[in-house]
Every structure is written in C-alpha cells, then in structure tokens.
Amino acid sequence: MDGQQKRELTYPQMEWAKARDELVEAIRFLGFPEELGYDIAKELGSPRAMARMCVYLYQVKPRSVELVVDEMLSIRSEIDAWRKKKEAQEANAAYNAMLYRGFPGQE
C-alpha cells in the first residue's frame, strides 16, 4: 500500500458519499455532465439536501443546466435561512437567560 494505510470511512462519510453518488447518477440520467453533479453535491453539502435535489431532478426532469442550478441555489438559500433562524433563536435564548439570571458582575 505504498506506506499509506487505507482509511475506513465513518458512517456520516459513507452516507455523504452515497448521496453524492445518487445525485451524480441523477444528473447523468438527465444527460448532463457528471462534473455538474459533483459540483452540486459539494455546494449542497449535506445528504439531506442532495436527496431533495434528486427528488426535484426525477420529478421535474429539467431540460437545462440553468434550471438545475437554480434549484440548487434555492435549496442552498433555504438551508442558509434555516441556519440563520437557528442562530437567532440560540442568541435570543442566551440573552433571555442573562436577563433572567442577571448580567455578569451585577448583584
């Protein structure tokens, strides 16, 4: 093995790789280059987002790359909005806890 040990994938890595491969296959099925699938998988980032993209591809069967990329951007936008909402909720909870317990240094 050339002095390198083969590393086993963790379960989340295997799940991500499987979702990526399914997305690439869906892209190829529609006649688009597989590189597009790899780029979209990297941009979406999570197996759940890639699964959503696959559902779109198989149900809508878009005819242009623009429609595929537009859906990817839409999914990405929803993920970003969800993350911002969660961050705001956590910050609000921390602020409310400080109001309830008092600010540090106050007695």
Stockholm file with secondary structure:
# STOCKHOLM 1.0

chainA/1-107         MDGQQKRELTYPQMEWAKARDELVEAIRFLGFPEELGYDIAKELGSPRAMARMCVYLYQVKPRSVELVVDEMLSIRSEIDAWRKKKEAQEANAAYNAMLYRGFPGQE
#=GR chainA/1-107 SS CTTCCCCCCCHHHHHHHHHHHHHHHHHHHTTCCHHHHHHHHHHHCSHHHHHHHHHHHHHHCCSSHHHHHHHHHHHHHHHHHHHHHHHHHHHHHHHHHHHHHCCTTCC
#=GC SS_cons         CTTCCCCCCCHHHHHHHHHHHHHHHHHHHTTCCHHHHHHHHHHHCSHHHHHHHHHHHHHHCCSSHHHHHHHHHHHHHHHHHHHHHHHHHHHHHHHHHHHHHCCTTCC
//
